[in-house]
Amino acid sequence: MDKYPYPTYKIADIGDYLKVFACTAVMSQPIMSLIMGNGQPIRTQDIFGILYNLVKYTAPAFIFGILYTTIRTNDLAGNFSYRKHLRSSWSNLFVPTIWWTLIYLLGMPWLQQINQFHNFGSFCWHFINGNAAPHLWYNTMMLQFIILMPLFWAISRFVGNNVKKGIAVALITLVLYLAWLLFYDTEVFHGAHEKTWYLLDRVFISFFIYGVFGVLCWQLRNQVNNFLQKFWWLILITFVACFIWTNFELYQFGHPVLFANAPYYKPSMTFYCLAVIALIAALCLYQVRKNSETALTVFHFLATYAYRAYLSNVFWNQLVWRGLNMQFHATYHPFLTFFGTWILTWILSFTSAYCLHIWWTKIKQII
């Protein structure tokens, strides 16, 4: 995958595939929470617990994808301009985040997490800490990676195409991250600081490994791509093993099944996420090898709007849930309600992201 068979601006790379898969999967999570809050029987809870673990790779995949694509495009360009990077990120990421955060805080205040804002100071605090809606904690975390991009660029320059340096960086990152997980499990997850230190789940260090591995995946692409294409079956076995592991851990907590007991910050979930990322990357490489131009073009197009679709997805699932009285249907047909709401939310989210982008572009031209 050193050289693509088509111009890179027209087709998808591994990062694009990861963004689309992550965005599609993450839209299911708040819908599952709504259905589970409707009082489901134990068997239904068990199935949704398994489904939740199945899609619990979204934030790591998105971070991995962003770092992979950013390093790739700048590496091919031959340099990295922090000013251009921030200027592009401001219009593509920060501005949509600002607008959607305002919409959630002012238009859907019932979605606020932990507590409600009651004055200007608490409004600003909710605005930046990700508590404006259940999915916005991710924005707070992800935007830190955008700001810290020079650090990852420096790592990419240090490693270059040197395999030994890449392995050393990977091992050091893995050891430090596992130490962080041990700390988090002891002190925060059902620990003494569970309520007071909950914001640690949106500090960049909690997802640092995926950013570094995204950088290494591009810099050592010849070795990594060969491994993914030859040993995808081994990765698939690892995926199944880790998936069983995560579900075993979740059901150790008994019933009712609580999604809060399936956090990202466990070794089982870390290795599961890395296995999913590797499988999605292998799929992308397969389609590049087969010259699947249509699929690659579609994924590239969807990836362009994935972040903005993600921002709006809770807005749309709330309208679908309330407007179509899905709470009533969830009582009798939880799975049909789940998939129906998920599909509608996906369509509305991507459609609105595309239309808003076109309208905003035209408005800026007029201004």
C-alpha positions, 0 to 999 in steps of 0.5 A, spaced: 500 500 500 506 504 499 502 506 492 495 506 491 492 504 484 488 511 484 489 518 486 489 518 494 484 524 494 479 520 490 479 513 494 479 511 501 485 509 506 485 505 512 484 511 516 477 512 512 475 505 513 476 506 520 472 512 521 466 510 517 466 503 521 467 507 528 461 512 526 456 507 524 457 502 530 457 508 535 451 510 533 448 504 536 450 505 543 446 511 545 440 507 542 442 501 546 442 505 552 435 508 551 432 501 549 435 498 556 432 503 560 426 501 558 426 495 563 428 489 558 427 481 561 434 478 562 435 474 556 434 481 552 439 484 556 444 479 555 443 479 548 444 487 548 450 486 552 453 482 547 452 487 542 454 493 546 461 489 547 461 488 539 461 495 537 465 497 543 471 499 539 469 506 536 473 511 540 480 507 539 478 506 531 476 513 530 483 516 533 487 510 530 484 512 523 485 520 524 492 519 526 493 514 520 490 519 515 493 525 518 500 522 518 499 519 511 497 525 508 503 530 511 508 525 510 506 524 502 506 532 502 513 532 505 512 536 511 507 538 516 505 545 517 501 546 524 498 552 522 495 549 516 493 543 520 489 547 525 486 552 520 483 546 517 481 542 523 478 549 526 473 549 520 472 541 519 472 539 527 472 545 531 466 549 528 461 543 527 463 541 535 461 548 537 455 548 533 452 542 535 454 542 543 450 549 543 444 545 540 445 540 545 445 544 551 440 549 549 435 545 545 436 538 548 438 540 555 435 533 558 441 530 555 446 533 559 450 528 563 452 528 571 448 534 572 445 540 569 448 547 568 445 552 572 449 559 571 454 561 565 460 558 569 457 551 569 454 552 562 461 553 559 464 548 564 459 543 560 461 546 554 468 544 554 468 537 558 463 533 554 457 533 558 452 536 554 450 530 551 452 522 552 457 522 546 460 529 547 465 526 552 469 523 545 469 530 542 473 533 548 478 527 548 479 527 540 480 534 539 486 534 544 489 529 539 488 534 534 492 540 538 497 535 540 499 533 533 506 535 533 507 530 538 505 525 533 509 528 527 515 528 531 514 520 533 513 519 526 519 523 524 523 519 529 521 512 527 521 513 520 521 507 516 526 504 521 523 497 524 527 497 530 525 504 532 518 502 531 518 496 535 521 499 541 516 505 540 510 500 540 513 496 546 514 502 550 507 505 549 504 498 550 507 498 557 506 505 559 498 504 557 498 497 561 500 501 567 495 506 566 490 501 565 492 498 572 492 505 575 485 506 572 482 500 574 485 500 581 483 508 583 477 510 578 473 504 575 469 502 581 475 505 585 475 510 591 475 516 585 470 513 581 465 519 582 471 525 582 476 522 577 471 520 572 473 526 567 480 521 566 476 517 561 476 523 556 484 525 557 488 523 551 492 519 555 487 514 556 487 513 548 494 514 547 496 507 544 491 508 538 494 514 536 501 512 536 499 505 533 496 509 528 502 513 526 506 506 526 501 503 522 503 508 516 510 509 517 512 501 517 506 500 512 510 495 508 511 490 514 504 492 517 500 491 511 504 484 509 502 482 516 495 484 516 494 480 509 498 474 510 495 473 518 488 476 518 486 469 520 490 469 526 487 476 527 480 473 527 482 468 532 484 473 537 478 478 535 474 472 537 478 470 543 478 477 546 470 478 544 469 472 549 474 475 554 470 482 554 463 478 555 465 474 560 468 480 564 461 484 563 457 478 566 461 477 572 457 483 574 451 479 574 444 483 572 441 488 570 446 488 565 450 495 565 454 498 560 458 502 565 461 495 566 464 495 559 469 501 559 475 501 554 480 501 560 481 494 560 486 490 557 481 485 554 478 491 551 484 494 549 486 488 545 479 487 542 479 494 539 486 493 536 484 486 533 478 490 530 482 495 527 487 490 524 481 486 521 478 493 518 485 495 516 485 488 512 479 489 509 481 496 506 488 492 504 484 487 500 479 492 497 485 496 494 489 489 492 482 488 488 482 495 485 475 495 488 474 503 486 467 503 487 467 501 495 474 505 496 470 511 493 464 510 497 468 509 504 472 516 502 466 520 501 463 517 507 469 518 511 469 526 509 462 527 513 463 521 519 465 526 524 460 531 523 455 525 522 457 523 529 456 529 532 449 530 530 447 522 531 444 523 538 440 529 536 437 525 530 436 518 534 432 523 540 427 525 534 426 518 531 425 515 538 420 521 541 417 522 534 415 515 532 414 513 540 420 508 539 419 507 547 412 504 546 415 499 540 421 497 544 417 494 550 414 489 545 419 489 539 426 491 542 431 488 537 426 491 531 426 497 534 433 497 535 435 496 528 430 501 525 432 506 529 439 505 528 438 505 520 434 511 520 439 515 525 445 513 520 441 516 514 439 522 517 446 523 520 450 523 514 444 526 510 444 532 514 452 532 515 452 532 507 447 538 506 449 542 512 456 542 509 454 544 502 449 549 505 455 552 509 460 552 503 455 556 499 453 561 505 461 562 505 461 564 498 456 569 498 459 572 504 
